[in-house]
Structures are given as structure tokens and as C-alpha cells.
């Protein structure tokens, strides 16, 4: 048996992408689904998994009716688990959100009706939040001023590139009725992002998982945590369901970004369950090593230069700062 290193190292960054939580202040969503309970179940899955992501990214429709108390309930659900796993929380606006309440109750800033466009920097990975909402409507638009702002942000590449987060995905709709609420004039955005350092676009809105490319950039649409669209329905029809809720695991490597759907638990197990300890033992038995991430190797090297002769430093989970438009 020949010892070898796996084809790819550990990812430089790990993000968890969630969307369309649709939290309500009282009762259950549309008298059919407890959106708060579904989100809590998914967050419990995340907490029990032992994962330590760099960020939890929420791509809009955080609450269903823009209620202040619903935003408060959302924070009560999300912030404890984010603190426990050491993850930055990235919030994006959706068409069900209210800009003033969003600012007041999620960002702790003064209320305003202006678009909520933000930049987060996580140790050299830039996460750009672009507000595609139109107050009072459910389709998406991007103003000239927003496009100019985005172009300005992208003028200087980030160390590990950029990730664009926007609620309305700039891709074709597979459900006919979705064209009523799609992002309008997508070609204008394409002119700005084509050739930039944006490595992937994270979106929600559709309530089902899908992927495509836009201006040469991968687009990943995560399903909802509240309720989902049933794509097995008759052609041309549409039907929501309380099932198949999920979030996405986003693994950022030097030369690719991997998006993996993580369904909510509840299904029966199949086959042998192999513990993390046993997995490590099997890799050792096969003389296979998974390399350290390029990001961590770089940080170790930089700190060694700053402190020559010192022992290798412990690499801490980094946090981000947000800069308003």
C-alpha cells in the first residue's frame, strides 16, 4: 500500500447557507407550518454536528411580515448557536423583510428605507450582501446606484475572492409562476460582475435547491428552512410542502467552491454508521492524509515570520466586520 495525500486539502473557509426562514411573531406560518420550529431543528442539527463554520449566511426572507418581534425571535434562535460554534452571522434582505425593521432589529443601526448593501470581511474572504428587494413588491430589482456601488467594491480584489449574497437568484425559473417574482433586468448585473473576483453567488427565494451559472459565475440557490416547493408536481403547477427543508454547506477551496445540500434530519439510517474516530483510523490504515488548508498554512507562515523561532501558533476562528453602503 502506497501512502498518499488526498487530491484536495481541507477547505480554506466553511460557510453554512440558510434562507427563507419566514419567522412570524405569533402562531404558525400560513396556518400550516411552524417555521420557528423548523429553523430550530436545523440549528440543533448544526450544533450537534460539531461543525465550526466561519459564517452562517442567511439570504433573505428572514421574517414573513416584517414584524419587529419576529426579528427578535430570529435572533434568539440564531445568535446562541452562532456564538457556540464561533461563526459570524451574515444577514441579507428578502422580499418579505422590512428594511427599517431589519436595520433596527438585526443590525442594531438607525432605521432607513435605503437598500441594505453590506460588505463583510472574514480573514480575506469578502462577502458582499446586495439588497435586491423592491419595497411593497415580491420581484427583485437593482438600482443604478447599487450597481455603481458594487462596481466600486469589486475594483480591488480580495485575498480569497468574493462571495455575492442576494435574495433573488439571477437564473432561469423552473416553475412558471416564479417568473412573476424573478430578478428583473439581470443583464445589468452581469455587466458588473463578469470578470470580477466573485467566486459564487448565494441566493434563496425559490424554496427549492438548484444551481446554474451567471456571467460565468456559479450560482447556488439553497432551499428554505420554513417550507419548500414540490418539483414533482404536474408540469406548470406549483405546490408548497412542509418537508425537504435544508441548508447548504459551502466549502471554499483555492480553486473551487463546493455546495452541498444538508437535509433536515428525521429519515431512517441506512447501512453502517462510522464514527469520526473510526474514519480517522481507516484513513490511517490506508495511509491517506488530508492536507491542511492553504489558508491555515499561509497564516502559520505569516506568524512565523512575525515571530521567528516561536512555536507554531494556534489558529483561531476569525470573525468579520460589516461596512454599510
N, C-alpha and C positions, 0 to 999 in steps of 0.2 A: 504494500500500500504506500503510495507516494503522498507526502504531506503537501498541502496546497492552501492557498488563501482564496476565499470566496471571490467571485467575479466582481462584486461591489462591496464597498465598505459600509459602515453604519452611515445613515443619512446625516447631513450637516444640521438640518433642522427638522423637527417634527411638529406639525400643526394638527389640531382637530377642528374640522369644519362642520358647523351646525347651522341650521337655518329654519325659518318659518315655525318658530316656537308658538306663536299665536296665543300668548298668555292673556287670560281675561281676569278682570278684577273680582268677579263673582260668578258662581255657577260653573257650567261646563261649556265648551266651545260648540256653538250651533246646536245645543241640547243633545249632542251625540258623543263627544269625546272630551275626556279630561286632559286638556293639553298640558296643564301643570304636572299632572301625574306622569304623563308620557315623558316629559323632559326630565323629571326627577329620576325615572327608571333608567334613562340613558346616562345621566350624570352619575348614578350609582354604579352602572357598568364601568364607566370611565374610572371612577375612584377605586373600584375593586381590582381593576386590571393591573395596577402598578405602573401604568404609563406615566412618563414625565415629559409632556409636550412643552414646547416653547410658547405656544399660544393656543387659546380657544378662540376661533374666528366664527362670529355669528353674522350671516349675510342677509339680515333683514327680516321683516315681518315678525319682529320680536314680540309685540303685543298685537291683539286683534283690533282694538278700538281706540288706540292711542291714550288709554287711561293712565293717569299718574300712578295710581295704586297698583296697576298691572306691572308697570316698570319696576316698582318697588318689590313686588313679588318675584319678578325675574331675577333681580339682584340677590334676593335672599336665597334663591335656588342655586345661582351660578357662582357667586363670589366665594363661598366657603370651599367648594371643591377646587376652584382656581387657586386659592391660597394653599390648599393642601398639596396640590401637585406642582406648585410653583410656576403656573402659567399666566402669561399676560392675557387679558380679555380684550378682544377687538370687536367692537360693535359697528354694524352698518345699518343704515336706514332701509326700510321696506315700504311698500305702498300702503300698508296698514298702520305704519308708525306715524307719529306726530313729531315734527321737527322741534318744536318748543319743548314739549314734554321729554323728548329724547335727550335734548341737551341738559335740561334741568335735572332729570332723574337718573340718567345713565352717565353723563359726562361731568355732572356737577358744575356746569357753567351756566352763564346767563341764557335765558330762553331767547330764541330767534327763529324766524321763519326762513332764513337763508339755508341753502343746501349744506348738509353736514359732510364736508370733504376733509379727510384727515390723512396724516402720514404717521405711521409707527415705524420706529427703527428697532429691530431686535438683533443686536450684535452684528450689524451689517446686512441683514436681510430686511429690505424695505417692504412694508405692507401699506399699500395705498387704498384708502377707502373712498369710493366715488359714489355720491348720492344720485341715483337715477330716478328718484321719485318725483311725481308731479302732485302737489297737494290737492286733494279732492278727487283724484283720479287713480286708476289702477295700472295704466300703462306706464312706460318709462320714457324719459327724455333726458338729454344732457345739454345744458346751455352752452353758448359760445364762451362765456366767462369761465365755465368749468373746464372746457376743453383747453382754453389758454392756460389755466392753472395747471392742468395735468401735463401739458407740454412742458411747462416750466419746471415741474418736479422731475420730469424724465430727462431733462437736459444733462444732468450729471448722473452717470450710472452708479448704482450702489455696489458694495463689495460682493455681495452674494446675489445680486439682482433684485428684481421687484416682483411682488405678487399684487395683482389688482383684485380688489373685492368690490362687487357691485351686485345689487339685488336682482335686477333684470338681466338675464343672460343674453349676450349678443349672438344668438344662434337660431337656426330654424326651429319652429314649434312642431312637435309630432302630434299634438292634439289640436284639432281645428279651432276650437273655441279659444285657445291660448293666443291666437293672433290678435285678439281684441286687447290683450294686456301685454303685448310684447314691447321691447325697446324700439322706439321709433328712430329712423334715420341712422342706422347702425354704421353706415359707410363713413359718417363724420368721425366717429370714434376710431374706426380702422385707420384713417389717415394719421391720427395722432400716435397710436400705439405700435403701428407696423415698424419693425426695425429697432424698437426700444429694448430696454433690458427687462421688460415684463416677461416672466417665465411661465406664468399660468394665470388664468382668470378664475376666481371662485365666485359662484353665484348660487341663488336659490330660486324662489318664486314659483317654480313649476310643480313642486310637490312630488317629483319623481327624480330618480338618479339618471343622468345622461351625460354625454361628453361629446365634444366636437373641437374644431379649431376655428379661430377667428383672426384674420390678418396674420396668419402663420403662428398664432399663439394657442396652446391648448386651453380649452375651457372645460371646467368641471362643475357640473350642477349637482349639488347634494340634495337628497330627498328631504322631506320635512320631518321634524320630531313630533308634530302635532297629529296630522292626518296626511294620507298620501293619495295620489291619483292611481287608479287601476288601469294599467295599459292593456289588460287582457279583455277589455270591454269591446263591444261591437265597433267597427270602423266608423269614425265620425261622431261617436258618442263620448260622454265624459261621466265619470262617477268617482267620488271620493270614497275612502275607506279608512277605518280605524285598524290599520295593520301595515306591516312592512316599513315602519319608521326606522330611521337610521341616521348615522352621521358618517363623515368620511375621515379617514386617516391620510394626511398629506405628508409625504416623506420627500424632503428636498435634498437632492444629491448635487454634486458639482455639475453634472451634465444632463440631468433629467429630474422630473418631478413625478412621483408615483402617487396616484389617488386610489385609495382602497375603501370600498363600501363596508361599513361596520353595522350590520343589522342589530336592532334591539334584541336582547336575549329573550328566551322563552321557548325555543324549539328543543326537541329531544336531541340528545347527544348521539353520535354515530361513531362506531369504531373505538379505538383505544385513545384515551386521553393521556398525553405525555406531558409531564411537569417540566417547568423551566430547568430544574436541576437535571432531570434525565435528558433533556435536549442538549444541554452543555456536555454531559457525559458522552452522548452519542457523537457529537461533533469532535470531541477529543479522541474518541475511539477511532474515528475515521481520519484523524489528523487534519481536520479542516479548521481554519481560523477565519473569523470575520474581522476585517481590518477596522481600525479606529477611523472616525470621520475626518475628512480633510479639515473641517473647521476646528476640531479639537487639536489636531496635530499642529495647525497654524498657531493656535492660542498658546500651546505649550512652548513652541519655538519662540514666539514673541516674548513670553515671560522669561524664558531662559536668557534671552539677550538682555533684558532689563535687569535681571538678577543673575549674573554669571556665577556658576558654581553652586547655585541653590538647588535644592531638590525639586523634582517635577511638581508644579503646583496642582492643587485640586481645582478642577474646572467646575465652576458654579453655573447654575441655570441663569441665563440673562433675562432681563426684563426690558420693556420698551418704554418709550415716551411718545406722546402723541402731540402733533403740531397742527393746530387749526388752520383753515384756509385764510 
